[in-house]
Structure formats: C-alpha cells, structure tokens
Amino acid sequence: MNPRELIPLTDLASLSAAGISYPNTVHSWRWLFRCRHERGLADAFHRIGRRIVVDPARYVEAVRRNGDV
C-alpha cells in the first residue's frame, strides 16, 4: 500500500489493512474526526468534496506523537 494513499473514513477493511486497528467502527471514526483538533489529529484527516478521508501514515505518526488517542 502506498503510504501517501488516502482511505475513505467508511472503508474499515482498508484502514485495517493499513495497520490501523482502532477505532474499529465507522461511528468511532466519525467521532474522532469531529474531535481531531483536540486530539492533535487534524493533519490525518482531509475532505474531498463531502467525503472524509484518512491519511494512514499521518494518522499513525500523530497517534505515536500524542499517545493518547
């Protein structure tokens, strides 16, 4: 998988394949998106039109950096 690939927030199988095992529900991902600024994850999420996508490399980096997600 290309480390710069963006994965739709609702594609749990691809997020899991990218090595992200938590959160494991779409509801949890949407909550995390809403709280992204407070959690230090703003760089990991992007909007393409109405679609919310996750940058797996930046997500993992932010989680390691913050350690509280």
Phi, psi and omega per residue, in radians:
M1 nan 2.382 3.119
N2 -1.196 2.181 -3.085
P3 -1.126 -0.321 3.126
R4 -1.677 0.153 -3.138
E5 -1.239 2.461 3.093
L6 -1.786 2.297 -3.070
I7 -1.990 2.287 3.089
P8 -1.011 2.475 -3.109
L9 -1.008 -0.501 -3.094
T10 -1.554 -0.047 -3.122
D11 -1.627 1.375 -3.061
L12 -1.115 -0.599 -3.134
A13 -1.123 -0.746 3.132
S14 -1.227 -0.642 3.088
L15 -1.126 -0.704 3.097
S16 -1.149 -0.713 3.115
A17 -1.136 -0.458 3.110
A18 -1.394 -0.024 3.101
G19 1.670 0.210 3.139
I20 -1.819 1.862 -3.088
S21 -1.705 -0.221 3.124
Y22 -2.392 2.359 -0.001
P23 -1.238 2.790 -3.062
N24 -2.079 0.247 3.038
T25 -2.316 2.698 3.114
V26 -1.112 -0.684 3.113
H27 -1.016 -0.763 3.131
S28 -1.144 -0.685 3.100
W29 -1.111 -0.719 3.134
R30 -1.161 -0.660 3.067
W31 -1.093 -0.764 3.134
L32 -1.102 -0.653 3.080
F33 -1.104 -0.742 3.134
R34 -1.127 -0.561 -3.109
C35 -1.749 0.292 -3.011
R36 -1.050 -0.611 -3.122
H37 -1.251 -0.721 3.133
E38 -1.194 -0.528 -3.092
R39 -1.588 -0.089 -3.128
G40 1.340 0.459 -3.094
L41 -1.957 0.262 -3.053
A42 -1.025 -0.612 -3.128
D43 -1.244 -0.311 -3.075
A44 -1.482 -0.281 -3.096
F45 -1.983 2.513 3.102
H46 -2.447 2.724 3.036
R47 -1.939 2.318 3.016
I48 -2.148 1.727 -2.986
G49 1.177 -2.157 3.091
R50 -1.633 -0.175 -3.074
R51 -1.420 2.407 3.067
I52 -1.796 2.232 -3.137
V53 -2.144 2.746 -3.121
V54 -2.011 2.356 2.985
D55 -1.633 1.814 -3.019
P56 -1.040 -0.664 -3.119
A57 -1.124 -0.776 3.134
R58 -1.229 -0.585 3.106
Y59 -1.094 -0.876 -3.129
V60 -1.090 -0.710 3.108
E61 -1.079 -0.776 -3.128
A62 -1.164 -0.692 3.131
V63 -1.137 -0.733 3.111
R64 -1.138 -0.688 -3.131
R65 -1.183 -0.755 -3.077
N66 -1.499 -0.699 3.097
G67 1.180 0.140 -3.086
D68 -2.108 0.138 -3.102
V69 -1.549 nan nan
